[in-house]
């Protein structure tokens, strides 16, 4: 899918097609996170990013469960 960069006020933005907004459950005012890796731009919804961070936290807590229980005493 090709998108065009457009001037929006003093900035430049990308207009996302309605089909993309609907597919990912996005609406005006939602927050997105932009990551760049090796020349690739990746947009993620903030909710996806939060879920990812929670999963990392759970894995950390599982890995160090005994140590965390000792610290909690």
Protein Blocks (a to p, Z undefined) as FASTA:
>chain_A
ZZddddehjbccddddfklmmmnopaehiacddddeehiacdddfklmmmmmmmmmmmmm
mmmmmmmmmmmZZ
